[in-house]
Each structure stands twice: as C-alpha cells, then as structure tokens.
Amino acid sequence: MYRIIFVLILLTVLYFLIRSALREFKGRVGDDRVPIDKNQMVQDPVCRVFVPRGAAVTEVIGGQTYCFCGRACADKFQKQMGG
C-alpha cells in the first residue's frame, strides 16, 4: 500500500516538473525580440532632443536603426556619416 502511495507521489512530482520545463521551453522558443514601446523616449543623435519612439523618424544606416526628431536631423546625420 505504501509503495503505491509513494509511486503516485513521485509521478505527481515528475508531472509538475515536466510541465514546468515545457512551459519554460515554450517561452524561450520563438521571437526573442523585445516589443517596442511607442511611448519610450529616444534621443536624437544630432540635436540631442528626446522624442517618443512612436513619433520619431527612423532610418537604418549602416545596419543600425537610428531615431530622429525630424527629417532635417535624419538628413544631416546621413550627410555626416557619408551616405
């Protein structure tokens, strides 16, 4: 009788351990990118003004994404970078 109870307890513990491991694994698989917060303030690299990410002008320059307060700063930055 004690053996059956012991085996049931072990199976229950094993079930919860496997379930926990699978949930953690599912959380790691897939898209590792962090969601973008449109209200996060970003700094313009040219004029140093902070603007919300959702309102910023974004440009990919040299494989990196930059955020600007406006088109004029984006153009000025591209000229400075030589592109």
C-alpha positions in Angstrom: 0.0 0.0 0.0 2.8 2.4 0.9 4.6 1.6 -2.4 1.5 2.7 -4.4 1.2 5.9 -2.5 5.0 6.6 -2.9 4.8 5.9 -6.6 1.8 8.2 -7.0 3.6 11.0 -5.2 6.7 10.5 -7.4 4.6 10.5 -10.6 2.8 13.7 -9.5 6.1 15.5 -8.7 7.5 14.3 -12.1 4.4 15.5 -13.9 4.7 19.0 -12.4 8.5 19.2 -13.1 8.0 18.2 -16.8 5.1 20.6 -17.2 7.2 23.4 -15.7 10.1 22.6 -18.0 7.9 22.5 -21.1 6.3 25.9 -20.3 9.8 27.4 -19.8 11.0 25.9 -23.1 7.9 27.2 -25.0 8.7 30.7 -23.6 12.2 30.6 -25.0 11.3 29.3 -28.4 10.1 31.9 -31.0 10.6 35.6 -31.3 13.4 36.8 -28.9 12.9 40.5 -29.8 11.6 42.8 -27.2 8.3 44.5 -28.1 8.8 48.2 -29.0 7.2 50.7 -26.6 5.9 53.6 -28.8 5.9 55.9 -25.7 9.6 55.2 -24.8 11.7 58.4 -25.2 14.7 58.2 -27.5 17.4 60.8 -28.1 18.1 62.2 -31.5 21.8 61.7 -32.1 22.1 65.1 -33.9 20.3 67.7 -31.8 20.0 65.6 -28.6 16.3 66.2 -28.3 14.2 63.4 -26.7 11.2 62.3 -28.7 8.7 59.4 -28.3 9.7 56.4 -30.3 6.3 56.3 -32.0 6.7 59.9 -33.3 10.4 59.6 -34.2 11.7 59.4 -37.8 13.6 56.2 -38.0 16.4 55.4 -40.5 18.5 52.3 -40.9 22.1 53.5 -41.5 25.0 51.0 -41.7 22.7 48.2 -40.4 21.7 50.1 -37.3 18.4 51.8 -36.7 18.5 55.5 -35.5 15.7 57.6 -34.3 15.5 61.3 -35.2 13.2 64.2 -34.2 12.6 65.1 -37.8 13.6 64.6 -41.4 16.1 67.5 -41.2 18.1 65.8 -38.5 18.0 62.5 -40.3 19.3 64.0 -43.5 22.1 65.9 -41.6 23.1 62.7 -39.8 23.3 60.8 -43.1 25.5 63.5 -44.6 27.8 63.3 -41.5 28.0 59.6 -41.9 29.0 60.0 -45.5 26.0 58.3 -47.0 
